[in-house]
Amino acid sequence: MGVDPRQAIEAFEHSDRSSEPYALATVVRTEDSTSAQPGAKVIITPEGELIGWVGSSCVQGAVRKVGQEVLQTGSAKLIRVKPKEDVSGSHDEDGVELHKSGCPSKGTSDIFVEPVLPRPQIVICGNSYVAQSLADLATASGYAVLWAAPGLDPAEAEAHGEILSEFDFTGAKRLEQSYWVVATQGARDRDGLKAALAQDAPYIAFVGSRRKIKKLKDALQTEGVPQARLDQVHCPAGLDLGAREPAEIAVSILAQIIQTRRAQEAETAPADVEKKAKSA
């Protein structure tokens, strides 16, 4: 007995693989005889694997190709798979991108293909008031939170995502794509900062004084941490908003993370991409 395509998609979405980028293709319109009807869906992985079903091999080639394209551009696309004898250009009269089909059924399918990207992740080290406030703000702002908080009751922080009881990130995912904030504030500062510097992350911030960070950097440099890497640590952490209270400091840090993230997107996105991918 074959696997129900809907069950295959649901199984994927609840698996560890769903934390990686993928594309989702949905049949939105059909004309004449087609094997898949509107509402049929398929997931396209970065490797080109198809999970689900939107039709026969006449459609699958186009869906696989476009799915991998939208993962590269971050921009959704509507395509039309049409009998090859009816395709004379790259786009139809209404501007929809055309792909040829050799199916004898002679049907036409309009398929919407969109990238599904995991939520950006913030890694928080520490159980200070700033750490707690940042976990609240980051979660409310749509970020995934990986919180390494020695001494924190996991049940107390259950709503914030994954909780680690130590600064041991073995097996954790997307660490090098994450935004790291060390908010230990006197409780194992060196351990938290060392864990963050072990990753080639785009953003590392340390909540503390300039005097404290200098002392820590000097110690870590003697242990072999490159000076260029140490120089990338943001301290004081966050944008200069004149913040004083823990919640205000957390706001300034999240604002700096947003600024960093959007600047990265602007550098890597093609000039003609105006829409951003939706988050999982």
C-alpha positions as CSV (number, residue, x, y, z in Angstrom):
1,M,0.0,0.0,0.0
2,G,1.4,3.4,-1.0
3,V,1.9,6.3,1.4
4,D,-0.8,9.0,1.5
5,P,0.9,12.2,0.1
6,R,-0.8,14.3,2.9
7,Q,0.6,12.0,5.5
8,A,4.0,12.2,4.0
9,I,3.9,16.0,4.1
10,E,2.7,16.0,7.7
11,A,5.4,13.5,8.7
12,F,8.1,15.8,7.1
13,E,6.7,18.9,8.8
14,H,6.9,17.2,12.2
15,S,10.4,15.8,11.6
16,D,13.8,17.3,12.3
17,R,14.2,17.9,8.6
18,S,11.6,20.7,8.7
19,S,14.1,22.9,10.5
20,E,16.0,23.2,7.2
21,P,14.8,25.3,4.3
22,Y,12.4,23.7,1.8
23,A,10.0,24.8,-0.9
24,L,6.2,24.1,-1.0
25,A,4.4,23.8,-4.3
26,T,0.6,23.9,-4.4
27,V,-1.7,23.4,-7.4
28,V,-4.0,26.4,-7.5
29,R,-5.8,25.9,-10.9
30,T,-6.2,23.2,-13.5
31,E,-7.6,23.1,-17.0
32,D,-8.8,20.1,-18.9
33,S,-7.6,16.7,-17.7
34,T,-4.9,16.7,-15.0
35,S,-3.9,14.0,-12.5
36,A,-3.7,16.4,-9.6
37,Q,-6.5,18.8,-8.6
38,P,-6.3,22.2,-6.9
39,G,-5.0,21.9,-3.3
40,A,-2.5,19.1,-4.1
41,K,0.9,19.9,-2.5
42,V,4.4,18.7,-2.6
43,I,7.5,19.6,-0.6
44,I,10.8,20.1,-2.5
45,T,14.0,19.8,-0.5
46,P,17.2,21.6,-1.4
47,E,18.5,18.3,-2.8
48,G,15.5,18.0,-5.1
49,E,13.6,15.3,-3.3
50,L,9.8,15.5,-3.7
51,I,7.6,14.7,-0.7
52,G,3.8,14.7,-1.5
53,W,2.2,14.8,-4.9
54,V,1.2,17.4,-7.5
55,G,0.9,15.2,-10.5
56,S,2.8,12.9,-12.8
57,S,6.4,13.2,-14.0
58,C,5.3,15.7,-16.7
59,V,4.8,18.2,-13.8
60,Q,7.4,17.0,-11.4
61,G,10.4,18.1,-13.4
62,A,9.2,21.7,-13.5
63,V,8.2,21.7,-9.9
64,R,11.6,20.4,-8.8
65,K,13.5,22.9,-10.9
66,V,11.4,25.9,-9.7
67,G,11.4,24.7,-6.1
68,Q,15.2,24.8,-6.0
69,E,15.2,28.2,-7.7
70,V,12.9,29.8,-5.2
71,L,15.1,28.5,-2.4
72,Q,18.0,30.4,-4.0
73,T,16.1,33.7,-4.5
74,G,13.9,33.7,-1.5
75,S,11.0,34.8,-3.7
76,A,7.8,32.8,-4.4
77,K,6.7,32.1,-8.0
78,L,3.6,31.1,-9.9
79,I,4.2,28.8,-12.8
80,R,2.0,27.1,-15.5
81,V,2.7,23.6,-16.8
82,K,1.1,23.4,-20.2
83,P,1.2,21.0,-23.2
84,K,4.4,21.6,-25.1
85,E,2.7,22.3,-28.4
86,D,1.0,25.3,-26.7
87,V,4.2,26.8,-25.4
88,S,5.9,29.2,-27.7
89,G,7.7,31.4,-25.1
90,S,8.9,31.7,-21.5
91,H,5.7,33.3,-20.3
92,D,2.0,33.1,-21.1
93,E,-0.2,36.0,-22.2
94,D,-1.0,36.9,-18.6
95,G,2.6,36.9,-17.6
96,V,2.7,33.5,-15.8
97,E,6.0,31.6,-16.3
98,L,5.5,28.6,-18.7
99,H,6.9,25.1,-18.5
100,K,6.3,22.4,-21.1
101,S,4.5,19.2,-20.4
102,G,4.5,16.1,-22.6
103,C,1.6,14.3,-20.9
104,P,-0.9,12.8,-23.3
105,S,-3.8,14.1,-21.1
106,K,-3.0,17.6,-22.5
107,G,-4.0,19.2,-19.2
108,T,-2.7,22.5,-17.7
109,S,-1.8,23.2,-14.1
110,D,-1.0,26.5,-12.4
111,I,1.3,25.9,-9.4
112,F,2.3,28.3,-6.7
113,V,5.9,27.6,-5.4
114,E,7.1,29.3,-2.3
115,P,10.2,29.0,-0.1
116,V,9.6,28.0,3.5
117,L,12.5,29.1,5.7
118,P,13.0,28.2,9.3
119,R,12.6,31.1,11.8
120,P,15.9,32.9,12.5
121,Q,17.3,31.7,15.8
122,I,18.7,33.6,18.7
123,V,21.0,31.7,21.1
124,I,20.9,33.1,24.6
125,C,23.5,32.2,27.2
126,G,22.7,32.9,30.8
127,N,19.8,33.3,33.2
128,S,19.9,37.0,34.0
129,Y,17.0,39.4,33.9
130,V,18.3,40.6,30.5
131,A,18.3,37.0,29.2
132,Q,14.8,36.4,30.4
133,S,13.5,39.7,28.9
134,L,15.3,38.9,25.6
135,A,13.8,35.4,25.5
136,D,10.3,37.0,25.9
137,L,10.9,39.6,23.2
138,A,12.5,37.3,20.7
139,T,9.8,34.7,21.0
140,A,7.1,37.4,20.6
141,S,9.0,38.7,17.6
142,G,8.9,35.4,15.7
143,Y,12.4,34.2,16.5
144,A,13.3,30.7,17.5
145,V,15.1,30.7,20.8
146,L,17.7,28.3,22.0
147,W,18.3,29.2,25.6
148,A,21.3,27.8,27.5
149,A,20.4,28.8,31.1
150,P,22.2,26.9,33.8
151,G,20.0,26.8,36.9
152,L,16.8,27.7,35.1
153,D,13.8,25.4,35.6
154,P,13.0,24.1,32.1
155,A,9.2,24.2,33.0
156,E,9.6,27.9,33.8
157,A,10.9,28.7,30.3
158,E,8.9,26.1,28.4
159,A,7.2,28.7,26.2
160,H,10.5,30.0,24.8
161,G,11.6,27.0,22.8
162,E,14.6,24.7,23.4
163,I,16.2,24.9,26.8
164,L,19.7,23.7,27.7
165,S,20.8,23.3,31.3
166,E,24.5,23.8,30.4
167,F,26.6,25.5,27.8
168,D,26.9,22.3,25.9
169,F,25.6,22.8,22.3
170,T,26.4,19.3,21.1
171,G,23.8,18.3,18.6
172,A,22.1,21.7,18.4
173,K,21.3,22.9,14.9
174,R,21.9,26.1,12.9
175,L,24.4,27.4,15.5
176,E,26.5,29.2,12.8
177,Q,23.5,30.9,11.4
178,S,22.2,32.0,14.8
179,Y,22.5,35.4,16.6
180,W,24.3,34.8,20.0
181,V,23.8,36.9,23.1
182,V,25.8,36.2,26.2
183,A,23.8,37.6,29.1
184,T,25.4,35.6,31.9
185,Q,26.2,38.8,33.9
186,G,28.7,37.4,36.3
187,A,27.5,33.7,36.3
188,R,30.0,31.8,34.1
189,D,30.7,34.7,31.8
190,R,33.8,33.1,30.3
191,D,32.0,29.8,29.6
192,G,29.2,31.5,27.8
193,L,31.4,33.8,25.7
194,K,33.7,30.9,24.8
195,A,30.8,28.8,23.7
196,A,29.6,31.7,21.5
197,L,33.0,32.3,20.0
198,A,33.3,28.6,19.1
199,Q,30.8,29.3,16.3
200,D,31.3,31.3,13.2
201,A,28.1,33.2,13.9
202,P,27.1,36.5,12.2
203,Y,26.4,38.2,15.5
204,I,27.8,37.8,19.1
205,A,26.9,40.3,21.8
206,F,28.1,40.3,25.4
207,V,26.1,42.0,28.1
208,G,28.6,43.6,30.5
209,S,31.1,46.5,31.0
210,R,34.0,47.3,28.7
211,R,36.4,46.5,31.6
212,K,34.9,43.0,32.0
213,I,34.9,42.2,28.3
214,K,38.5,43.4,28.0
215,K,39.6,41.0,30.8
216,L,37.7,38.1,29.2
217,K,39.1,38.8,25.7
218,D,42.6,38.9,27.1
219,A,42.1,35.5,28.7
220,L,40.6,34.0,25.7
221,Q,43.3,35.3,23.4
222,T,45.9,33.5,25.5
223,E,43.9,30.3,24.9
224,G,44.1,30.8,21.1
225,V,41.0,32.6,20.2
226,P,42.0,34.9,17.2
227,Q,41.9,38.6,17.9
228,A,39.9,39.3,14.8
229,R,37.2,37.0,16.1
230,L,37.2,38.7,19.6
231,D,36.9,42.1,17.9
232,Q,33.6,41.1,16.4
233,V,31.9,40.8,19.8
234,H,29.4,43.6,20.4
235,C,30.0,45.1,23.8
236,P,28.2,47.1,25.1
237,A,25.5,44.9,23.6
238,G,22.7,46.4,21.5
239,L,22.0,49.7,19.9
240,D,22.7,52.9,21.9
241,L,19.2,53.7,23.0
242,G,20.2,54.9,26.4
243,A,18.7,51.7,27.8
244,R,19.0,51.1,31.6
245,E,16.5,48.5,32.7
246,P,16.9,44.9,31.7
247,A,13.9,45.0,29.4
248,E,15.2,48.1,27.7
249,I,18.6,46.5,27.2
250,A,16.8,43.5,25.7
251,V,15.0,45.8,23.3
252,S,18.3,47.4,22.2
253,I,19.8,44.0,21.6
254,L,16.9,42.7,19.6
255,A,17.0,45.9,17.6
256,Q,20.6,45.4,16.8
257,I,20.0,41.8,15.8
258,I,17.2,42.9,13.4
259,Q,19.5,45.6,12.0
260,T,22.2,43.0,11.4
261,R,19.8,40.4,9.9
262,R,18.2,42.9,7.5
263,A,21.6,44.2,6.4
264,Q,22.7,40.6,5.6
265,E,19.6,40.0,3.6
266,A,20.1,43.2,1.6
267,E,23.7,42.1,0.7
268,T,22.7,38.6,-0.4
269,A,19.3,39.1,-2.1
270,P,19.2,39.7,-5.9
271,A,18.4,43.2,-6.9
272,D,15.0,42.3,-8.3
273,V,13.7,40.4,-5.3
274,E,11.2,42.5,-3.5
275,K,9.4,39.9,-1.4
276,K,11.0,38.0,1.4
277,A,10.4,34.3,2.1
278,K,7.7,33.3,4.6
279,S,9.0,31.9,8.0
280,A,8.1,28.5,9.3
